[in-house]
Amino acid sequence: MNTAAPALGKKPLKANECVQLYFDRAADQIGLDDSFRRLLKMPRREVTVEVPVEMDDGRLETLVGFRVQHNNARGPMKGGLRYHWDVDLDEVRALASLMTWKTALVNIPYGGAKGGICVDPRSLSRKEMERITRKFIDQIHEIVGPDKDIPAPDMGTNAEVMSWIRNQWEKYHGFNPACITGKPVEDYGARGREEATGRGCGILAFKLLKRLGRKPSDCSVAIQGFGNVGSHAAKFMHESEFKIHAVSDISGGYFNAEGLDIPDMLTYTIKNGSLEHYPSAEKISNEELLALDVNMLVPSAIGNAIREDNMHSIKAQVIIEGANNPIHPEADEYLYKNGVVVLPDILANAGGVTVSYFEWVQNRQYYSWDLNRVRQQLDSILSSAFEEVWQASNDFNVSLRTAAFILAIKRVKRATELGGF
Ligand code: GLU
């Protein structure tokens, strides 16, 4: 049976094909045989459920929800829940497998999963969102839990949604806050979880620059996205003296040649809900932001931000993938050939799941860490993973992405062999 990912070019690859292609590039380097490739690519379980829900106006709406459990060789499966209009089985499948490689790469005791509901969260009231969430958990509660599969926030979901999930799951199974991570701090959440993904991007950007022999104060940055990931990345990078010249959110891009006042922009977003009409910057489009003449780009919004049709406009020499799957493989190959250093998503945004792991550990011990401890442990885990990836990329003479996949695949393969089939 042919399990290889399709060749580059021709028809645009779907999200899962993109991940499989990255997988195969790494698998080729370590001579992984076909039977293992098939085993490690295929998800363990895919669940599609209907989510019937009464809307505020009395209408009955039937949404579709997914949970894909990709691999559990290294521990319970782990991954976020995404509420977005683009969510479909293929995307969730791709994101679930990325979680397997991400948790293996940072060496935390989990496998990978992902879930989502195809819905525009901006069109929902808070009550509708709660009803949808509870109904979804009614449908999937048997297959998730602290020792099986632990959901967490992703695009379109937040700490409050996690609290509803805990409450709904516990109605069936009894008290156990470790059934979900990314909860509010006052509801068994971990200090530092909310900032973790963005902070992790910042920590890793710093490490990468150091390896490249450059200083943050000489590094100009554009950040696509000012949500949970982008805003915390901007905050950390600003505090670390990077020069941030552009950020964007749902309302568009904002540029300042002198550098943006990030603390002011954070306050503005909290007050106004978005950066719309932010006064101290020039308005630019998302495409213009990606094409800016800056040293570093941090795509931390959507998948497929950098593709074959816009890859030639990229001028940055370093890209930190805050989002999952932001670069399409054609563009990835082009950028690599042109000397652009890409820090891949499975490392760059692994800070979130790493602090989710700390939350799960604290919940299981009924003990709570202070913020310093969380930040120190996060730094230590990400630093080790970064050094390993850097080393592997030199040893194999491959991109950081392929190096990251090599390390992750080796770990999952080893766990599979040790556990037996
Ligand atoms: N959704 C996040 C990710 O893609 C976090 C997952 C988690 O904390 O389990 O990594």
Boltz pocket constraint, residues with backbone or C-beta under 6 A from the ligand:
constraints:
  - pocket:
      binder: B
      contacts: [[A, 78], [A, 79], [A, 80], [A, 81], [A, 150], [A, 151], [A, 152], [A, 153], [A, 154], [A, 155], [A, 181], [A, 182], [A, 324], [A, 349], [A, 350], [A, 352], [A, 353], [A, 354], [A, 356]]
      max_distance: 6.0
